[in-house]
Amino acid sequence: MWSRNRVLLATIIFLVAYSLGVFLWVYIKAYYGMAITSVGAHLSALVSGCFVDKIEFHGERAVCNFVYQALTVRGPANLHFATQLYVSNYSYNVPLTLSLMAALYPFIKYKRRFLMEALGLLVVIHVLYVFWYCGLQTYYSLIKAGVKTVWKPEAFFWEFPWVFINAMVIRFEPFLIGAFLWFRNMGFKVSVQDRAA
C-alpha cells in the first residue's frame, strides 16, 4: 500500500517538474523540432522515393521541401512540393510526460538504462509521427500530380499508421511512457536503504 508521504512527494515532484518543464520547453522546443523533423523527413523521403531539397525552420514551424524525380513524355523532370508541420503537433505532451516520469520516482527504483529507454521511446514516437506525416503528404502530392495512382496497400501503409499515431499514441503518450517505466521497473522495489543511499 502506498504511504501518504509517497503520494504527497510524488504530487510535489510533479507540480515542480511540470512548472519548470513548461517554462524550459518554450526555449528548447524549436531545437528539438529541428532534430526530429530532419530525421523523420529524411527517412520518409528515403521510403517514398523522394529526396529532401531543404528544410526551413521558422520558430516551431518547419517547411520540408521534397523533390521527386519523375519520367515524363518530355523526359526526366523534377517535381517540387512542400510539406508544413508544427513541432507542437507532436510534442505538446513532452513537459507532461517528463513530469509524470519524475513523479514516479518515489514508487519505483530508477535504473539509468530504463530511463534512457523511456526517453528513446519518446523520441522514436515523435520521429515516426514526422515520418508518416511527411510520407502521407508526399503520397497525396504524387497522386495529385498524376505520377502515382491510388494503390490500396500503399495507401494503407501511409494512412493507417498516421491516423493511429496521431489520434491515439500522441494523445496518450504520457501514460504510455509512464506505463513503460512502471512495468520495466517491476521487481525493483524501493527500499529505505536505497532511498537513503
C-alpha positions, 0 to 999 in steps of 0.5 A: 500500500502506498504511504501518504508521504509517497503520494504527497512527494510524488504530487510535489515532484510533479507540480515542480517538474511540470512548472519548470518543464513548461517554462524550459520547453518554450526555449528548447522546443524549436531545437528539438523540432529541428532534430526530429523533423530532419530525421523523420523527413529524411527517412520518409523521403528515403521510403517514398522515393523522394529526396529532401531539397531543404528544410526551413525552420521558422520558430516551431514551424518547419517547411520540408521541401521534397523533390521527386524525380519523375519520367515524363513524355518530355523526359526526366523532370523534377517535381517540387512540393512542400510539406508544413508541420508544427513541432507542437503537433507532436510534442505538446505532451513532452513537459507532461510526460517528463513530469509524470516520469519524475513523479514516479520516482518515489514508487519505483527504483530508477535504473539509468538504462530504463530511463534512457529507454523511456526517453528513446521511446519518446523520441522514436514516437515523435520521429515516426509521427514526422515520418508518416506525416511527411510520407502521407503528404508526399503520397497525396502530392504524387497522386495529385500530380498524376505520377502515382495512382491510388494503390490500396496497400500503399495507401494503407501503409501511409494512412493507417499508421498516421491516423493511429499515431496521431489520434491515439499514441500522441494523445496518450503518450504520457501514460504510455511512457509512464506505463513503460517505466512502471512495468520495466521497473517491476521487481525493483522495489524501493527500499529505505536503504536505497532511498537513503543511499 
